Amino acid sequence: MIDRLVILGATGDLTLPFTAQPVLSEPPDCARPLLDVLLGNAALSIRGDEAQEDRRVLAPVTPAWPGDMVTLAEHPAASDGPAPVRSS
């Protein structure tokens, strides 16, 4: 366990002892993906090229959302999802 912080400066070294206790035993859900990435687990992340493709697909739709020009199928949480769309 590291119990000190060493700062290397131009005029010499400065050693500052410190101790720290974890505040939470588990990080909050919103912090978990970031922690996983920092620990090398990218299972909940996407690559840069995936993000670019997502933007490309959504670019034509995004400007229409504020004007309610895009019909979004809504459904209650924990349901089986929206009703199927029937083509005419």
C-alpha positions as CSV (number, residue, x, y, z in Angstrom):
1,M,0.0,0.0,0.0
2,I,1.3,3.4,-0.9
3,D,1.3,5.7,2.2
4,R,3.1,8.8,0.9
5,L,3.1,11.1,-2.1
6,V,6.5,12.2,-3.5
7,I,6.6,15.3,-5.6
8,L,9.7,15.8,-7.6
9,G,10.6,19.5,-7.9
10,A,13.4,21.5,-9.5
11,T,14.8,22.5,-6.1
12,G,14.5,19.1,-4.4
13,D,12.1,16.4,-3.3
14,L,9.1,17.0,-1.0
15,T,7.6,14.0,0.7
16,L,4.1,14.4,2.1
17,P,2.8,11.5,4.2
18,F,-1.0,10.8,3.9
19,T,-3.6,8.2,4.7
20,A,-6.9,7.8,3.0
21,Q,-10.0,5.7,3.7
22,P,-12.5,4.8,1.0
23,V,-15.7,6.7,1.4
24,L,-17.9,4.1,-0.3
25,S,-17.5,0.3,-0.5
26,E,-18.9,0.3,-4.0
27,P,-19.0,3.2,-6.4
28,P,-22.4,4.6,-7.5
29,D,-23.9,3.1,-10.6
30,C,-23.1,6.2,-12.6
31,A,-19.4,5.9,-11.8
32,R,-19.1,2.2,-12.5
33,P,-18.5,2.5,-16.3
34,L,-15.7,5.0,-15.8
35,L,-14.1,2.9,-13.1
36,D,-14.3,-0.2,-15.3
37,V,-12.5,1.7,-18.1
38,L,-9.8,2.9,-15.8
39,L,-9.3,-0.7,-14.6
40,G,-9.1,-2.0,-18.2
41,N,-12.6,-3.4,-18.6
42,A,-14.1,-1.9,-21.7
43,A,-17.2,-4.1,-21.8
44,L,-19.6,-1.2,-21.3
45,S,-17.7,1.2,-23.6
46,I,-17.7,1.7,-27.3
47,R,-14.8,2.4,-29.7
48,G,-14.4,5.7,-31.4
49,D,-15.4,4.3,-34.8
50,E,-18.7,3.0,-33.2
51,A,-19.4,6.5,-31.7
52,Q,-18.8,8.1,-35.1
53,E,-21.1,5.6,-36.8
54,D,-23.8,6.3,-34.2
55,R,-23.5,10.1,-34.9
56,R,-23.7,9.5,-38.6
57,V,-26.9,7.5,-38.2
58,L,-28.5,9.9,-35.8
59,A,-27.4,13.2,-37.6
60,P,-30.5,13.4,-39.9
61,V,-32.9,12.6,-37.0
62,T,-31.5,14.8,-34.3
63,P,-32.7,18.2,-35.7
64,A,-36.3,16.8,-36.0
65,W,-36.7,15.8,-32.4
66,P,-37.3,19.2,-30.8
67,G,-40.2,19.9,-33.3
68,D,-41.8,16.5,-32.6
69,M,-41.3,15.6,-36.3
70,V,-40.0,12.2,-35.3
71,T,-42.5,9.7,-33.8
72,L,-40.8,7.9,-31.0
73,A,-42.5,4.7,-29.7
74,E,-43.0,5.1,-26.0
75,H,-43.7,2.4,-23.5
76,P,-43.8,2.0,-19.7
77,A,-40.6,1.0,-17.9
78,A,-40.2,-2.7,-17.3
79,S,-42.7,-3.5,-20.0
80,D,-42.1,-5.7,-23.1
81,G,-41.5,-2.6,-25.2
82,P,-43.6,-0.6,-27.6
83,A,-46.2,-2.2,-29.8
84,P,-45.0,-3.4,-33.2
85,V,-45.3,-1.0,-36.0
86,R,-47.5,-2.3,-38.8
87,S,-46.6,-1.3,-42.4
88,S,-49.5,-0.4,-44.6
